[in-house]
Amino acid sequence: SPVKNFFAGGFGGVCLVFVGHPLDTIKVRLQTQPKPQPGQPPLYSGTFDCFRKTLVGEGVRGLYKGMAAPIVGVTPMFAVCFFGFGLGKRLQQRKPDDILTYPQLFAAGMLSGVFTTVIMAPGERIKCLLQIQAATGETKYNGPLDCAKQLYREAGIRGVYKGTVLTLMRDVPASGMYFMTYEWLKNILTPEGKSVSDLSVPRILFAGGLAGIFNWAVAIPPDVLKSRFQTAPPGKYPNGFRDVLRELVREEGVASLYKGFTAVMIRAFPANAACFLGFEVAMKFLNWIVPGL
């Protein structure tokens, strides 16, 4: 049921943020750090150096900078994400119990990526700005709401939604991979003669965590471009992501499109394992309390 997916997905999203936000902060700081001057070392030599410097300089709270924006946005965003996936499946089924092929599951997942961008793009913009602000030490925004107000005052709704195309480029194929991989792994991990709905907690965690890794394997390059574009000064990239891509490849090589790879992959497994476990627990609760919904 798309409606049950909506509520269960929201709960799963909250679980994901609490587990994954610290490493998301590290990822954004690595992706947006400026190229060092000749003869100077980079601000962060890697994932663990960034984690150590953040922890020493700002304490544990530094790892959770900008979390208010995704917390406010993540519940409706993941609710809409899982709703979109449920709707995508329903649109391809002639009967509610029809079993979809993996390409059909991929298509349903891509629809969920389109749905979530409306909520995801402004939340990502605000989160990234707050995360790099904490790293530079300059205080321009006093929090997510102040950041949103300033962005709107400076450039209107376009300023708040800067990076929407790149968010779509990241989330549409990555969401297709995310849901298709999760369903595929659940089927593989289900013992013969058992139902997928009876999958054990460790197997759900494994399937969800691995689905997160497959998701980010697809999403990292457009995510690097998105982070750069969303945190750049106004007018720096007049041609959008094409300018960002040209600059990154010219100055830092193709490998720069995978900045933050280690942080992303360390985060991907536990965060998405928690997300899917939260989703499955909430779904079982909803099936018990409102079976006919």
Secondary structure, DSSP 4 states (H G I P E B T S, - for coil): -HHHHHHHHHHHHHHHHHHHHHHHHHHHHHHHPPPPPTTPPPS-SSHHHHHHHHHHHH-HHHHTTT-HHHHHHHHHHHHHHHHHHHHHHHHH-SSTTPPPPHHHHHHHHHHHHHHHHHHHHHHHHHHHHHHHHHHH-----SSHHHHHHHHHHHHTHHHHTTTHHHHHHHHHHHHHHHHHHHHHHHHHHSPTTS-GGG--HHHHHHHHHHHHHHHHHHHHHHHHHHHHHHHSPTTS-TTTHHHHHHHHHHHH-GGGGGTTHHHHHHHHHHHHHHHHHHHHHHHHHHHHH-TT-
